[in-house]
Amino acid sequence: MATFTDLVFVSERDLQSVASELRLALGVTFERRESWYRGGDYLLSSGGFGEETTSVQRNAEMDELAEPDYPHAPTLVQVEGTRRPEELEHRLGPTSLTLIRRSTWEEPDRGSAQDSEPWGSEPERPAMMRLIHAAAHRLRRRDQ
């Protein structure tokens, strides 16, 4: 099984300032996107590390706070599907980001007997797993 980790950070700085910090700390570049669900404009990493993606967005989802326990933090950073969580936490330690959640999940290795499960086609599988994981997290948070 391959192990992946999702990291969620908040910051009291604006989107562009946080993106600049991430560019310096991680060497990633961002592409501007738009999504009503993510609170309007957001930034998505391109040319990242493997299947890892980094997004920088407002602390908003569907016109509500994405992280209601952090109303003072206008910016949310999500690193999804990383295999190097400790390295990222170390690199981001000196930035304005505060780690608020770390969750780990596993995906069956390619070619295993579990690989025939209906997870979608090979290119879709990591994204599908992240969506399932995020939905489960939101349900747990809602039920608390």
Secondary structure, 3 states (H helix, E strand, C coil): CEEEEEEEEEECCCHHHHHHHHHHHHCCEEEEEEECCCCEEEEEEECCCCCCEEEEEECCECCECCCCCCCCCCEEEEEEEECCHHHHHHHHCCCCCEEEEEEEEEECCCCCHHHHCCCCCHHHHHHHHHHHHHHHHHHHHHHC
